[in-house]
Amino acid sequence: MKKKSIALIGAALLSTVLLAACGSKSSQPKDTNVKLGVIGSDADVWKPVAQRLKKQHINLQLVQFTDYNKPNQAVLDSDLDINAFQHYDFLHNWEKAHKDNKLTAIGNTYIGPLRVYSNKVKNIKDLKKGDTVALPNDPTNEGRALILLETAGLIKLDDSKSQPTTRDIKDNKKDLKFSPVDASQTARSLTSATASVVNNDMALNAKLKPSEAIYVEKINDKSKPWVNIIVTKKSEKNNKVYKKIVKAYQTAATKKEIKKVYDGSTIAAWDHKF
């Protein structure tokens, strides 16, 4: 009888342990997969964020693009959940061009000043009559590049245009020629153009040193449209997982990573005082 009782007790204990083990396994939270679209070296800033999010059972998958025109459509098509490649003004213009306003910003990331680079002159004032300047050709960045060149004293623009193009240049004393190209080609244009206005992520990909720029865009209260953002569908703006991703990004650790990856050329914007 004793042996039978001991066997029964042992069996009962084993059943309890197995049930507890099964219960603890089933109660573990499942990982949530989130696809994030990025361009260029932004992936290097996001990789440590993705590592931190694993502790919260969020699997952040980075999807790289080279074309500015694709990540927004990918979110709308549900090929991505969120993206982080554009600033407010780009999103506004993209929505106008596509007659679509189903996207929204859910958090600020950084602001990267435009820079003018040249392999031929050391100072922007050294540009000569008839020299060619390459510009990014998307509506947002072309207008921004022209405003930068006006700030540098090279041209005068029609003040009534909030989104100027080369057609809105009223004064061009040096008779500079402008060559609008895809943003990904602005750095390569330095082999043919005298100077080129290059976005900071494209400059980094091309291994251009920020310290060697011949002119840098000034950051002030008028720079708010150029603040980069994390974007998703409006229907998902209150998604709790996406809010955790924004919170995981907007940290002191990310500030250090932005400074490191962009060689001090880029400013964290979520708490910047413009």
N, C-alpha and C positions, 0 to 999 in steps of 0.2 A: 504493500500500500504506500509505503514511504517513497519508493522509487517512482511509483505512478504519479504521486502528488508532485514530486520534484519535476518530473517530465512535463506535467500539465502547467506548472508555474513557469517553467522555462519556455514552453510554447507560447504562453500568454505574453511573457515579456518580449519574446522575439516578434510577435505580432504587433505589440505596442511600438517597438522600435521601428519596424517596417512602415507602420502607418504614419508615425511621426516624420520619418524620412520622406515618404511620399507627399505628406502634407507640406513640409518645408520646401520641397522642390516645386510643387504646384503654386505655392504662394509667392515665389520669387517673381519680381516684376519682369515683364518681357521688354527687350530692347525696342525702341521706336526708331525706325529708319527715316532719315530726312535727307533729301538731295538738295545741295546748295550749289548754284552756278557762280563761278568766279572767272576772272580774266587775269592773266599774267601772274605777277608775283604775289597777288592777294592770297593765293593758295598757301604760301609760306606763312602768312600771318594767321590764317585760319587753322592750320594743322595743330598747333598747341591747344587751340580752343576745342577742336574735335577730341583731343585726348582727354581734356578735362570733362567734357560732356559724357564720356563713357561711364564715369562714376555715377551719372544720373540716368544711366540706361538709355542714352540717346546716341544713336549711331549716325554721325554726321558724315555723309558721303560727298566729297568735293568733286564737282564736274567742271572741267576747264573748257573755256571757250576762247576763241581768238577774234571773233566777230561781235562787235557791240550790239548788232541788230538782233541777235538770236536769243539771249537769255530771258528777255521779257516774254517773248512768245512761248518759250519752253515752260515758263510758269503757268501761263494761260492754258497751255495744252496738257498740263499736269505731268510733263516730263521732268520738271523740277518742282520742288516745294517752295523754295525761296531762292533769291539771288542777291549778290552783293558786288556790284561792279559799276554802278552809275550814281550820278548826283541828282538832286531834285530837278534841276533844269532839264537834264536829259530825259528823265521820266516824263516830265510835263510835255516835252516836244514829241516824245515817242507816242504818247497817248493821242496827241493832236493828229499826228501823221497817220496813225492806225485807227483813228476814230473809236478809241477804246479806253475806258476809264475804270477797268475792273481791278487794277493793281493799286497798292498803297505801301507807303513806307512804314516800317514798324520799329526802326531804330537807326540812329546815326552811327557812322563808322569813323571816317577821317576826311580831311581835306588835303589834297595834294596840289600845290601851286604849279601852274604851267611854267615851263622854262623854255628859253630860246637857246639853242645850241648852234655852234658853227665850227667847221674844220678850217675855215678860211680867215676869220677875223676874231680878235680877242675881246672886242667891245662892241656893243650894239650900235654905238655912235659911229663905228668905222664902216658901216654898210655904205656902199657907194651907189651913185646914180645907176639905175637899171639893174641892180642886183635882184636875185630871185629869193623869195622867202616861202618855204613850204608850210602849209597849214593843214590841220586835220579837217576833213571835208564834211563831217556830220554837222547838221545845223547848229547844235549847241556849242560844240567845241570850236567851230569856225568863228562864230560870233565872239566867243570868249577870247580866242587868240587875237582877233582884230582889236578888241578892247585893250588887251595887253599891249599891242603894238602902238595904240593911241596913247596909252599911259607912258610908254617909252619915248613919246615925242616924234614918232616916225610918220604918223598919218593923223587925219582928222575925219571923224565919222559923223554921219547924220544923227544928231541927238534924238530925233523922233523915233528911231528904230531901237527897240529893246533887244532884238536878235539880228544884229547887222550881218550883212554878207559883203563880199568884195564890191558889189554894186553900190553900196552905201558909203564908200570912201569919197569924201568931199575934197580932201586936200592930200596930195602925195608928192611932196616937194622933191624927193629923191627918185621919183618915177619908179618905185620899186615894183617888181613883178611878183604876183602871188600865185602859188601853185597848190591848190587844194588837193589833197590825197587822202586815202584811207588812213585813219589814225595809226594803224599798225605799220604804215609805210613812212611815217614822218621821220623816224630816225635814219632809215635807209636813204632818205632823200638828201642827207647831208653830203653824199658823194657827188650830187649834181647841183643842188641849191646852195646859195651862199650861207643861208641860215635856215633853221627849221624850228617851229613851235611844237614841242613834244609833251604829251601827257606823261605824268610821272611814272605810271606803271610801264608804259612803252619805253621810256628812257631807261628804266632799270633793266628791262628785258634785253635792251640793246647794249647794256653795260656802259651807259653814259654816266659820268660822275656829276652829281648835282653841283658840286663845287666848281665845275668847269663851265657851267651855263653862263652865257653872256648877258642874260637878263632873267629876272625871276618875278613872277606875278605877285603883287602885294595882297596880303590877306587882311581884310577889314570887314566892317559891318555889311558891305555890299557883296561880300563873298558867300553869303549864306546859300544862294542857289547852287553853289559848287560843292556843298557838303555831300559826301557819299553816304549811301543809305542801304539798309537791308530791306528787301521788297518781297511781298507775297500778294496773294489775291485778297481783295477786300473782304471776301467771305471768310477768310482765315485770320483776320487781323487780331482776334482775341484768342488764337490758338495758344494753349498753355505751354506746349512744347517749344513753339517758336519764341515765346517770351523768355523761356529759360535759355535759349540759344543767344538771344540779344543780351541777356544779363551776363552770360558766360563770356561774351565778347567784350563788353564794356567794363574792362577791369584794368588795374595797374599793370598786370602781366602783359596784356595786349598792347598797352601803350609802349612798353619796352620793346615788344616784338615789332611794332610798327616802326619805331625808331631804328631798330637793328636792320630790318629787312629793307627799308627805304633810305638807309644811310643818312638819317636825320632830315630828309627832305619833305617829310609828310607829318601832318599834325593831327593827333586824335581829336575828334570833333564833338563827341557826345557831351563833354562838359567844358568846351572851349568858350571863352568870353569874347564874342565878336564886337 
